[in-house]
Each structure stands twice: as C-alpha cells, then as structure tokens.
Amino acid sequence: MAASAHLKTQSQPHPPRSKRRKRRETTIPTFPSPHVVSSDGGAWCCAASSKPHHHHPHPSPASSGSPPHLRRPPPPPLPPEPEPALAEERSPSTYHHSPSPARSSPGWASPGATMDAATGAAAFPAQPPCLPCYSKFNSALNAGLLNPMSPPPLDKTRSSPTLSDMMANEQEYHPSRAALPPPPPPLSACHAALVQDRQLLLHERIAEILGSCSPGNQFNDPDSSDVRLTLSSKDGVSVSLNVHRHILVAHSRFFAAKLSDHWSRQQRSLPHIVEISDCDDVEVYVETLRLMYCKDLRRRLMGEDVSKVLGILKVSAAIVFNAGVLSCLEYLEAAPWAEDEEEKVASLLSQLQLGSSGAGEVLKRVSLEVGPSSVNEATSNGSQEILVRLLQVVLEGKDEKARREMKGLVSKMLRENSASYGRGGGCTSGGDLSKESLYSACDGCLRLLRHHFLRAAATDLLDAAQIARQADNLHWILGILIDRQMADEFLRTWAAQAELSEAHSKVPAIHRCEVSRVTARLFVAVGKGQILVSKEARCLLLSTWLEPFYEDFGWMRRACKGLDRHLMEDGLANTILTLPLAMQQEILLAWFERFLNSGDDCPNIQRGFEVWWRRAFWRRNGEPEQPPQLRITAVCENS
C-alpha cells in the first residue's frame, strides 16, 4: 500500500491534462507484447520496460490504458547499495524474453515491475522534462525501430543473462536438435540401398514372367514338377523354380548330363534339389527355361528386344539348348538392329563360335568375310568399285538439290573410310577410294568443262549451264583431294589451263563465276599450307588465274551463297607472300591500283600489302633494330 500511495503522490505534480492530450498524438498503440527502444542518452520510452536505476512512476490502475510518459529525467549515478542491485535483478528488463502471460498484457505490469518503479521513483525525484529524449523517440519512430512486428532490442547494460532468463529461454540458448539437418548416410548404406532396390525390381520382373504363363503351361507348376531348381546370381539374388526333369533333359544336353537316370535313382525324395550358382543374369535364365516349355519359340521371341535375345542366346549356348540357339539366331537374322547393337551381335557371335548353326547367316549382315569364296576374293576391289560408282552417280545426277545432299553424305562417308584405313602418303588400301580413281573422275569433269567453256566463249550458249555444273563438280572433288592430301597434282593441272584463262573474259560472268570458285579454293589451300607445291607452280597459278579471279570477285561476293570473303582474301594474300619478294612487289602494286578503282569488287588484301612493305622497305631502309642490344647492354651494366 505504501508503494501504491507513493505512486499516487508522484503522479500529482504532472502537467495539466491538455498537455497530456498533446502528447497522446505521438503515442504508440498497445501491442500484444511490450517493445523496448533505447537511446544513447539512457532514457526508456516504454514504461513496461524501464531501466532499473531510473524508472518513471507507473500510472494508476484507473489510467492503465493511457500511454506512458514520453519524457524522462536524466538518470543520476546509482549509489553503491545492495537494494538497487536486488532491484536490478528483479527489474522488468530481465524478462524481455520471458513468455509469461503477465508480460503479454499491454496495460499490465508485474508486481516486481511495480515495486521497482516505486523504488526508482522514491530514489529519484521528478525533474524537468528532457527535450532531447523526445526528439530521439521521434527519430526512432520514423526509422521504424518501433515497428510492432520487430523484436525488442537487447539490453546493452546487461553483461550476461540472469539465471531465470536462461531457464525460461533454454530453447533459444540451446537450439533444438530436430532443427539441425540429419547427417548424410554413409556410402555403404547408399550402396546397400541401391542394391536392394535393384533386387526388388528384379524380383518384380521375375514374378511377372512367372505369372504370364498361359493356362495349361506346366512351367513353375509345383503340383506336377519333380525338380526344385534354384538360380542364384553373383550379387545375391536367388530364385527357386518348379521344373520337370524330363523337359530339361529333352531340351538341354547340359541338364541331360547332370540329371541323368542314374542321378535320379540316387535321389531319395522328390522334388530333386538342383542349384545353379553365379548366374550372370537370373532373369535371362528364367526366360530361357520358360522357352523349353513353349511350342513356338520364334513367336515367343517376337516381343523381345535385341539385347534380351542376345542374353537368351548366351544362356542357351551355355546349357546346350540347341532349339533356343537356333530360334535366337533366326530372330537376329530377321530383326532390325540399331547401330550400337551391331557391335554387340558381332562380338557375341564371334565369342560363342557357334559354327554352322546359323551364325554365319547373321554375320552376313555386318561383314562380307563370311560369304562365299568368290565374294572374299572380290572384297578389296568391290569396295573401291562401289565408291567410284557412288562418286560417278553424284557427278552425273540431274536434281541439283539431291546432288547437294548426296555430296555431303558421300564426302562424310569418304572421310570416315579414309580415317579407318589410314593415310599413308597418298597410298590407300584396297577398301578405300584410290588416288587414281579420284583423278580419273576429275579429268572427266575438266574435259567437259573445257568443252562447254570454249563453246560459250564462241557465243554458243546452248549448254552454258554445264559450265557451272562441271565447275561445281571440280570444286567438290578438289575438297576430297585436299582432305586426303592429294591435291598437288590438281593445282599443277589447273595452273596449266591457259586456254581457259584466255577465253574467260568472253564468257558471261553468270556462267564463269563458278570457275573462279575453284581458283579461290586453291588459293585458300595454298595459304593454309594444305597444298605444298614448287615456287614455279605457285607463280604459274597466279599468272594464269589471278586476273580472272579479280574480274569475278564481285559476282562471287553477290551470287555465291555462303561464300567467306575474308577467307578468300587471306588465302590470296598468303599465297602471294609465298613468292619471291620481286614477284610480291609486282603483284601487290598492281592490286593497289586496282583496289582503288574497283573498291568492294576487288579483294582486300591490305594485310598482305603491309607485310610486303615491311619486308621490302621498313627493315631494309630503316636503322637496325636496337632493342636486343639494349637488353644486352643493360645486363652488362647490372653485372
């Protein structure tokens, strides 16, 4: 009661009610839990969470719903007495994190807090209001520090939590173990789980096989069977089947030897117990045993894929199940294969060495070596003849779109074939396309090109379209020769076509521009080092075809799709730079004048011109370069 009376006496000298109404305009609505805001000056803005050594008196119960005062007197230093220490331990600041119901009420203060407020009010009389505290409160309000959803700030005056705090908030100081992520399982456990999953799936598939038998089928029939056959794999999978000895003996020589009549008489009870251990694939063994109970094996295999049939073939060969082997071979001979399955078929048949049981017919699909002797003798020449025939058909094709597609296909096949046989300095094996065959096709195209080109130069344009066609054929064969490093002879032959070069200007540009594409391809190959010929051959090539190339460059740039202008320009520049310096000067000075007059219709080989200039004048007429001597002098001085 004394504390209560003291609180009433402390509330009498407050300012008039009108000023309290003015302060109410800046107050905060009541919250489910008290929020504390501290300032650097040490003043508290909420009465429910005041500091222990400068509490403001708590309002009377009649006005508990009104907001706390916003101005606090500055706190004087605490006297060293034991009572303030006790009050500090029991002050509301020690219950900031306590979930007690008394603290969750906005207008309720615990008895400890009331006693503390009374003690603080008695120890420190009321002083004039503090304006800086009010301004700091507004700053905190505007900064969002008094957000009802934000937690109260920690009490900076406390050095450590009290015992009651630690007991009440034990979960905050010690996080729950359930919130922590579980440790990853060990690798052995993961491996064991994967093995178990595979075994479960295998058992499901085997159960499906056993359950799919047609009515009347005695496979896995426990009533009529006399053999209990257990199949166990290397990874621990074990399956037991109910089979019949007379069926196994009739179909398999392996079981006929193991389950003979003598062995059967030695068995005292039925069913006989037989086990086959270390099976590669238990499921395939079950499928093979079920085939022994089928009347039409080929029909039964029609629903399987090639990989499953290869597995059944391997098991059938192991237990000498001849009917199963023959049915699998007939299936493989008739069924389509994927590319990755061809190697598996050939490898397994070579491994099993089945002899005359039909494996040869299957291997005929992937190899000519199993055929008759006449085929074996013609193998080396037959492959080359087929390639030459394909080449000739493409060169003589009528449909341009189909020719373009088949050119890409034949080029790819020839590259793969050449890589498989290897390249040996222009020598090819019997199964590859020979150099003579390629140049024979090339000579035929060049002969036709010369014929139609000279006729067009004589104003006979009846077959002028054949000029572009034969030039395109030559361009394609040249690419094949460059890939095989055989194009040196083609360059010498093309450089010697002076008659075509002289008649070039008499043929319309729309027909002759394909001829200049052949020249451009040779420039690129020489510039990249793909064709290595003598200096005389390079000079003859440029003297024969450079001027026609200049004339058709504008047409090629506009008419030829997919033409790489910069690639041609770099190839021409590098080809010129392989010549002696005097010839470089002659060609590049003539180009300089032509480029200034033609612009984009002339190839831009400025880079080659700069290289020639540095070679011819900059180093020869300039002073010797000194950086290496300077570096040597510096090293001598440092030493």
C-alpha positions in Angstrom: 0.0 0.0 0.0 2.9 2.3 0.7 4.2 1.8 -2.8 0.8 2.5 -4.2 0.4 5.6 -2.2 3.8 6.7 -3.2 2.8 6.2 -6.9 -0.2 8.4 -6.4 1.8 11.2 -4.8 4.3 11.1 -7.6 1.6 11.5 -10.2 0.1 14.7 -8.7 2.8 17.2 -9.9 2.3 16.1 -13.6 1.5 18.8 -16.2 -2.2 19.6 -16.9 -4.4 17.2 -18.9 -4.3 19.3 -22.0 -0.6 18.7 -22.4 -1.1 15.0 -21.9 -3.6 15.1 -24.8 -1.0 16.8 -26.9 1.5 14.0 -26.0 -1.1 11.4 -26.9 -1.0 12.4 -30.5 2.5 10.9 -30.7 1.9 7.8 -28.7 2.0 4.2 -29.9 -1.0 1.8 -29.9 -0.9 -1.0 -27.4 0.8 -4.2 -28.5 0.5 -7.9 -27.5 3.9 -7.7 -26.0 5.9 -4.7 -24.8 8.5 -3.2 -27.1 11.6 -1.5 -25.8 13.5 1.3 -27.5 16.8 2.5 -26.1 18.6 5.7 -26.8 22.2 6.8 -26.4 21.1 9.1 -23.6 19.9 6.2 -21.4 16.2 7.1 -21.4 13.5 4.5 -21.9 10.4 5.3 -23.8 8.1 2.5 -22.6 7.1 2.2 -19.0 6.7 -1.5 -19.1 10.4 -2.0 -19.8 12.2 0.7 -17.9 15.8 0.5 -16.8 16.2 -0.5 -13.2 18.1 2.6 -12.0 15.9 5.4 -13.4 12.3 4.1 -13.6 9.4 6.5 -14.1 6.4 6.0 -11.8 3.7 3.7 -13.2 0.3 5.2 -13.9 -2.6 4.4 -11.6 -4.9 1.4 -12.4 -7.6 3.8 -13.5 -5.5 5.1 -16.3 -3.7 1.9 -17.2 -4.9 2.1 -20.8 -3.2 5.5 -21.3 0.2 5.6 -22.9 3.4 6.1 -20.8 5.0 9.4 -20.4 7.4 10.4 -23.2 9.8 12.5 -21.2 12.1 11.1 -18.6 14.5 12.8 -16.2 18.2 12.2 -16.8 19.5 9.3 -14.7 22.0 10.2 -11.9 24.6 7.6 -11.0 23.5 4.8 -8.7 24.7 4.7 -5.1 26.6 1.5 -4.2 23.8 -0.1 -2.1 22.7 -3.7 -2.1 19.0 -2.8 -2.6 19.5 -1.3 -6.2 21.4 -4.5 -7.1 18.4 -6.5 -5.9 16.1 -4.3 -7.8 18.2 -4.6 -10.9 17.9 -8.4 -10.8 14.1 -8.1 -10.4 13.6 -5.3 -12.9 11.4 -5.9 -16.0 14.5 -5.7 -18.2 15.3 -9.2 -17.1 12.0 -10.5 -18.5 12.4 -9.2 -22.0 12.3 -12.7 -23.5 10.0 -14.3 -20.9 6.8 -15.8 -22.3 4.8 -15.3 -19.1 1.2 -14.3 -19.5 1.6 -11.2 -17.3 4.1 -9.7 -19.7 1.8 -10.2 -22.7 -0.8 -7.8 -21.5 -0.3 -4.2 -22.8 -1.6 -2.4 -19.7 -0.4 -4.8 -17.0 2.8 -4.7 -15.1 4.1 -7.5 -12.9 4.4 -6.9 -9.1 8.1 -6.9 -9.4 8.0 -4.2 -12.0 5.6 -2.1 -9.8 7.9 -2.4 -6.8 10.8 -1.5 -9.0 9.1 1.6 -10.3 8.1 2.7 -6.8 11.7 2.2 -5.6 13.1 4.2 -8.6 10.6 7.0 -8.1 11.4 7.2 -4.4 15.1 7.3 -5.0 15.0 9.9 -7.8 12.5 12.8 -7.5 10.8 14.2 -10.6 13.0 16.6 -12.7 12.1 18.9 -15.6 11.2 17.2 -19.0 14.0 16.2 -21.3 13.6 17.6 -24.9 16.4 15.5 -26.4 14.7 12.3 -25.3 11.5 13.3 -27.1 13.4 14.1 -30.3 15.3 10.8 -30.1 12.0 9.0 -29.6 10.6 10.6 -32.8 13.8 9.6 -34.7 13.4 6.0 -33.5 9.7 6.1 -34.5 10.5 7.4 -38.0 13.3 4.9 -38.5 11.0 2.0 -38.0 12.5 0.9 -34.7 9.1 0.9 -33.0 7.6 -1.5 -35.6 5.1 -3.8 -33.7 6.5 -6.8 -35.7 10.1 -6.2 -34.7 11.6 -7.8 -31.6 12.7 -5.7 -28.7 16.4 -4.7 -28.7 18.8 -6.3 -26.3 19.6 -4.6 -23.1 23.1 -3.1 -23.5 23.5 -2.5 -19.8 23.4 -6.2 -19.0 26.7 -8.0 -19.2 25.2 -11.5 -19.2 21.7 -13.1 -18.9 20.4 -14.0 -15.5 19.7 -17.5 -14.3 15.9 -17.0 -14.7 16.4 -15.9 -18.3 18.5 -18.9 -19.1 15.9 -21.2 -17.5 12.9 -19.6 -19.2 14.5 -19.4 -22.6 16.5 -22.6 -22.7 15.5 -23.4 -26.3 16.9 -20.1 -27.5 20.3 -20.7 -25.9 20.3 -24.4 -27.0 18.9 -24.9 -30.5 16.7 -27.9 -31.0 18.4 -30.9 -32.3 15.4 -31.6 -34.6 16.1 -28.3 -36.5 19.6 -29.5 -37.5 19.9 -31.3 -40.8 20.4 -35.0 -40.5 23.9 -36.2 -41.3 24.3 -37.7 -44.7 24.1 -41.5 -44.7 27.4 -43.4 -45.2 28.3 -44.5 -48.7 28.0 -48.2 -47.7 24.4 -47.6 -46.7 23.6 -45.8 -50.0 25.2 -48.6 -52.0 23.2 -51.2 -50.0 20.0 -49.3 -50.6 20.7 -49.2 -54.4 21.5 -52.9 -54.4 18.3 -53.6 -52.5 16.2 -51.5 -55.0 17.7 -53.4 -57.9 16.9 -56.7 -56.3 13.4 -55.7 -55.7 12.9 -54.6 -59.3 14.4 -57.9 -60.5 12.1 -59.9 -58.3 9.1 -58.0 -59.6 10.1 -58.7 -63.2 10.7 -62.4 -62.5 7.3 -62.6 -60.8 5.8 -61.0 -63.8 7.4 -63.6 -66.1 6.2 -66.5 -63.9 2.7 -65.1 -63.8 2.4 -64.6 -67.5 2.4 -68.3 -68.4 -0.6 -69.3 -70.4 -3.2 -71.7 -68.9 -2.1 -75.3 -69.2 1.6 -74.4 -69.2 3.5 -76.6 -66.6 6.3 -74.1 -66.1 6.8 -73.5 -62.4 3.9 -75.8 -61.6 4.5 -77.1 -58.0 2.0 -79.9 -58.3 3.5 -81.7 -61.3 7.1 -80.7 -61.0 9.8 -83.1 -59.8 12.8 -80.7 -59.6 13.3 -77.7 -57.4 15.8 -75.5 -59.3 17.4 -72.6 -57.5 19.1 -69.9 -59.5 21.5 -67.6 -57.6 23.4 -64.6 -59.0 26.7 -63.1 -58.0 25.1 -60.2 -56.3 23.0 -62.4 -54.0 19.7 -62.7 -55.9 18.2 -66.1 -55.6 15.1 -67.5 -57.3 13.6 -71.0 -57.0 11.6 -72.6 -59.8 9.5 -75.8 -60.0 10.5 -77.6 -63.2 10.3 -81.0 -64.8 13.3 -83.3 -65.2 12.1 -84.9 -68.5 11.7 -81.4 -70.1 15.1 -80.2 -69.1 16.8 -83.4 -70.2 15.0 -83.5 -73.6 16.0 -79.9 -74.5 19.4 -79.4 -72.9 22.4 -81.6 -73.1 23.8 -79.9 -70.0 20.8 -81.0 -68.0 20.8 -84.4 -69.7 24.3 -85.0 -68.3 23.6 -83.6 -64.8 20.1 -85.0 -64.3 20.6 -88.5 -65.8 18.7 -91.5 -64.8 21.5 -92.7 -62.6 21.5 -89.4 -60.7 17.7 -89.5 -60.4 17.7 -93.0 -58.9 20.2 -91.8 -56.3 17.8 -89.2 -55.1 15.7 -90.4 -52.2 12.9 -87.9 -52.2 11.0 -85.6 -54.5 11.4 -82.9 -55.6 15.1 -83.2 -56.6 17.0 -80.2 -55.4 19.3 -78.6 -58.0 21.1 -75.3 -57.8 22.9 -73.2 -60.4 25.1 -70.6 -58.8 27.0 -67.5 -60.1 24.5 -66.7 -62.9 25.2 -63.5 -64.8 21.5 -62.6 -65.1 18.9 -64.6 -63.3 16.0 -63.1 -65.3 17.6 -64.3 -68.5 18.0 -67.8 -67.1 14.3 -67.8 -66.2 13.3 -66.7 -69.7 15.5 -69.4 -71.2 14.0 -72.1 -69.1 10.5 -70.9 -69.9 11.3 -71.3 -73.7 11.7 -75.0 -73.1 8.0 -75.2 -72.3 7.0 -73.3 -75.4 6.0 -74.9 -78.7 6.6 -71.9 -81.0 9.9 -70.4 -79.8 10.2 -67.8 -82.7 6.7 -66.4 -81.9 7.6 -66.2 -78.2 10.8 -64.2 -79.0 9.0 -61.7 -81.3 8.1 -59.4 -78.3 11.7 -59.2 -77.1 14.4 -56.7 -78.0 17.8 -57.5 -79.4 19.6 -57.2 -76.1 17.3 -59.7 -74.4 17.6 -62.1 -77.2 21.4 -61.9 -77.1 21.2 -62.8 -73.4 19.0 -65.7 -74.1 21.3 -66.8 -76.9 24.3 -66.8 -74.5 22.5 -68.9 -71.8 21.1 -71.3 -74.5 24.6 -71.8 -75.8 25.9 -72.4 -72.2 23.4 -75.1 -71.4 23.5 -76.5 -75.0 19.8 -75.7 -75.6 20.0 -76.0 -79.4 16.4 -75.1 -80.2 16.9 -71.9 -78.2 20.1 -71.1 -80.0 18.6 -71.6 -83.4 15.5 -69.6 -82.6 17.6 -66.7 -81.3 19.8 -66.7 -84.5 16.7 -66.7 -86.7 15.3 -63.8 -84.8 18.6 -61.8 -85.0 18.9 -62.5 -88.8 15.4 -61.1 -89.4 15.0 -58.3 -86.8 16.3 -54.8 -87.4 19.3 -53.7 -85.3 20.4 -50.3 -84.0 23.9 -49.1 -84.7 25.1 -49.7 -81.1 23.6 -53.3 -81.3 25.6 -54.3 -84.4 28.8 -54.5 -82.5 27.2 -56.5 -79.7 25.8 -59.0 -82.1 29.1 -59.5 -84.0 31.1 -59.7 -80.7 28.9 -62.3 -79.1 28.7 -64.5 -82.2 32.5 -64.4 -82.5 32.8 -65.2 -78.8 30.4 -68.2 -78.9 31.8 -69.7 -82.0 28.6 -71.5 -82.9 29.9 -72.9 -86.2 27.3 -74.0 -88.7 24.3 -73.4 -86.5 23.2 -70.3 -88.4 25.5 -67.7 -87.0 27.1 -67.2 -90.4 23.8 -66.0 -91.9 23.5 -63.4 -89.1 27.1 -62.2 -89.6 26.5 -61.7 -93.3 24.5 -58.6 -92.4 27.6 -56.9 -90.9 30.5 -58.5 -92.7 31.4 -59.7 -96.2 34.1 -62.0 -94.9 31.7 -64.8 -94.0 30.3 -65.1 -97.6 31.4 -67.4 -100.3 35.0 -67.5 -101.5 34.1 -65.6 -104.7 32.9 -62.7 -102.5 36.0 -62.8 -100.4 38.2 -62.6 -103.4 36.3 -59.6 -104.7 36.1 -57.7 -101.4 39.1 -55.5 -101.8 38.2 -54.4 -105.4 34.4 -54.4 -104.7 34.6 -51.7 -102.1 36.5 -49.4 -104.3 34.2 -50.0 -107.2 31.2 -49.1 -105.1 32.8 -45.9 -104.0 33.7 -45.0 -107.6 30.2 -45.8 -108.6 28.7 -43.6 -105.9 31.1 -40.8 -107.0 30.1 -41.0 -110.6 26.4 -41.1 -109.8 26.7 -37.9 -107.8 28.6 -36.2 -110.6 26.0 -37.1 -113.2 22.9 -36.5 -111.1 20.1 -34.4 -112.6 18.4 -32.9 -109.5 20.5 -30.2 -108.0 19.0 -30.3 -104.5 19.5 -34.1 -104.3 23.1 -33.7 -105.6 23.9 -31.2 -102.9 22.6 -33.5 -100.2 24.3 -36.6 -101.6 27.6 -34.7 -102.0 27.6 -34.1 -98.2 26.8 -37.7 -97.5 29.4 -39.2 -99.8 32.1 -36.7 -98.5 31.3 -37.8 -94.9 31.5 -41.5 -95.9 34.8 -41.0 -97.7 36.3 -39.1 -94.7 35.2 -42.0 -92.3 36.5 -44.6 -94.8 39.8 -42.8 -95.2 40.2 -42.5 -91.4 39.5 -46.2 -90.9 42.1 -47.3 -93.5 44.6 -44.6 -92.6 46.6 -42.3 -94.8 50.0 -43.4 -96.0 51.4 -40.7 -98.2 48.7 -40.9 -100.9 48.6 -44.7 -100.8 45.3 -46.3 -99.9 44.2 -49.7 -99.0 42.1 -51.8 -101.3 38.9 -50.9 -99.5 39.4 -47.2 -99.9 39.0 -44.9 -102.8 42.3 -44.7 -104.6 44.0 -41.6 -105.9 43.8 -42.8 -109.5 40.0 -43.2 -109.2 39.6 -39.6 -107.9 41.8 -38.1 -110.6 40.0 -40.1 -113.3 36.7 -38.6 -112.2 38.5 -35.2 -112.1 39.8 -35.5 -115.6 36.3 -36.3 -116.9 34.8 -33.2 -115.3 37.7 -31.0 -116.5 37.3 -32.3 -120.1 33.6 -31.4 -120.1 34.2 -28.0 -118.6 36.8 -27.2 -121.2 34.4 -28.2 -124.0 31.4 -26.2 -122.8 33.6 -23.2 -121.8 35.2 -22.8 -125.2 31.8 -23.2 -126.9 30.4 -20.4 -124.7 33.4 -18.2 -125.5 32.4 -18.7 -129.2 29.0 -17.3 -128.4 27.4 -20.7 -128.3 25.4 -20.6 -125.1 23.2 -23.6 -125.7 24.9 -25.7 -123.0 26.4 -22.8 -121.0 24.7 -24.1 -117.8 27.0 -27.1 -117.9 29.9 -24.8 -117.2 28.7 -24.0 -113.7 27.8 -27.7 -113.2 31.2 -29.1 -114.1 33.0 -26.4 -112.2 30.9 -27.3 -109.1 31.9 -31.0 -109.6 35.6 -30.0 -109.8 35.2 -27.9 -106.6 33.7 -30.9 -104.8 36.4 -33.3 -106.0 39.1 -30.8 -105.1 37.8 -30.7 -101.5 38.1 -34.5 -101.3 41.6 -34.4 -102.6 42.6 -31.7 -100.1 41.2 -33.8 -97.2 43.4 -36.7 -98.4 46.4 -34.5 -99.1 46.4 -35.4 -102.8 45.7 -32.0 -104.4 49.2 -31.1 -105.5 48.7 -32.6 -109.0 45.3 -30.9 -109.3 46.9 -27.5 -108.7 49.5 -28.1 -111.4 46.9 -29.2 -113.9 44.6 -26.2 -113.1 47.6 -23.7 -113.4 48.3 -25.0 -116.9 44.8 -24.2 -118.2 45.9 -21.1 -120.1 43.4 -21.6 -122.8 40.5 -21.4 -120.4 42.1 -18.3 -118.8 42.3 -16.5 -122.1 38.7 -17.3 -123.0 37.5 -16.3 -119.6 36.6 -12.7 -120.4 34.4 -13.9 -123.4 32.1 -16.0 -121.3 29.2 -14.2 -119.4 30.1 -13.7 -115.7 26.9 -15.5 -114.6 28.3 -18.8 -116.0 32.0 -18.4 -115.4 32.0 -17.3 -111.7 31.9 -21.0 -110.6 35.2 -21.5 -112.3 36.7 -18.8 -110.2 35.5 -20.6 -107.1 37.9 -23.4 -108.0 40.7 -20.9 -108.1 39.7 -19.4 -104.8 39.7 -22.9 -103.2 43.3 -23.4 -104.4 44.4 -20.0 -103.0 42.9 -20.9 -99.6 44.6 -24.3 -99.6 48.0 -22.9 -100.5 47.6 -20.1 -98.0 46.9 -22.6 -95.2 49.7 -25.0 -96.2 47.2 -27.7 -97.3 48.9 -27.9 -100.7 52.6 -27.8 -101.0 54.0 -27.3 -104.5 57.0 -25.7 -106.0 57.6 -22.0 -106.5 57.1 -22.4 -110.2 53.7 -24.0 -109.8 52.5 -21.2 -107.4 53.8 -18.5 -109.8 52.0 -20.2 -112.8 48.8 -20.4 -110.8 48.8 -16.7 -110.0 49.8 -15.6 -113.5 47.1 -17.8 -115.1 44.1 -17.3 -112.9 44.7 -14.1 -110.8 43.2 -11.7 -113.4 40.1 -13.8 -114.0 39.7 -14.1 -110.2 39.8 -10.3 -109.9 37.1 -10.0 -112.6 34.7 -12.5 -110.9 35.2 -11.4 -107.3 32.3 -9.0 -107.3 30.0 -11.7 -108.9 31.1 -14.3 -106.4 30.5 -12.0 -103.5 26.9 -11.3 -104.6 25.8 -14.5 -106.2 27.5 -17.3 -104.3 25.7 -18.2 -101.1 27.8 -19.0 -98.0 31.0 -17.6 -99.5 33.5 -16.4 -97.0 35.1 -13.3 -98.4 37.7 -12.9 -95.7 38.8 -16.5 -96.0 39.4 -16.0 -99.8 41.2 -12.7 -99.2 43.5 -14.2 -96.5 44.2 -17.2 -98.8 45.2 -14.9 -101.7 47.4 -12.7 -99.5 49.2 -15.7 -98.0 49.7 -17.3 -101.5 51.2 -14.1 -102.8 53.5 -13.8 -99.8 55.0 -17.3 -100.6 56.5 -15.9 -103.8 59.9 -14.2 -104.1 59.9 -10.5 -103.0 60.2 -9.1 -106.5 57.1 -11.0 -107.6 55.3 -9.9 -104.5 56.0 -6.3 -105.3 54.8 -6.7 -108.9 51.5 -8.3 -107.9 50.8 -6.1 -104.9 51.4 -2.8 -106.6 49.1 -3.9 -109.4 46.5 -4.8 -106.8 46.9 -1.5 -105.0 45.9 0.4 -108.2 43.0 -2.0 -109.0 41.6 -1.8 -105.5 41.5 2.0 -105.6 39.5 1.8 -108.8 37.2 -1.1 -108.0 36.6 -0.9 -104.3 34.4 -3.8 -103.0 34.5 -5.6 -106.3 38.2 -6.3 -105.7 39.5 -8.5 -102.9 41.0 -6.5 -100.0 44.5 -7.9 -99.3 45.8 -4.9 -97.4 47.3 -7.1 -94.7 49.5 -8.8 -97.3 50.4 -5.5 -98.7 51.6 -4.3 -95.3 53.7 -7.4 -94.8 55.3 -7.0 -98.1 56.1 -3.3 -97.4 57.7 -4.1 -94.1 59.7 -6.8 -95.7 60.8 -4.7 -98.7 61.5 -1.3 -97.2 61.0 -0.9 -93.5 63.7 -3.2 -92.2 66.0 -2.8 -95.3 66.0 1.0 -95.4 65.5 1.8 -91.8 68.0 1.7 -89.0 68.9 -1.6 -87.4 66.7 -2.6 -84.6 68.4 -2.0 -81.2 66.2 -3.5 -78.5 68.2 -6.7 -78.3 71.5 -4.8 -78.0 69.9 -2.5 -75.3 68.9 -5.5 -73.3 72.4 -7.0 -73.5 74.0 -3.6 -72.5 71.6 -3.4 -69.5 72.6 -6.8 -68.4 76.3 -6.0 -68.6 75.9 -2.8 -66.6 74.0 -4.7 -63.8 76.7 -7.3 -63.7 
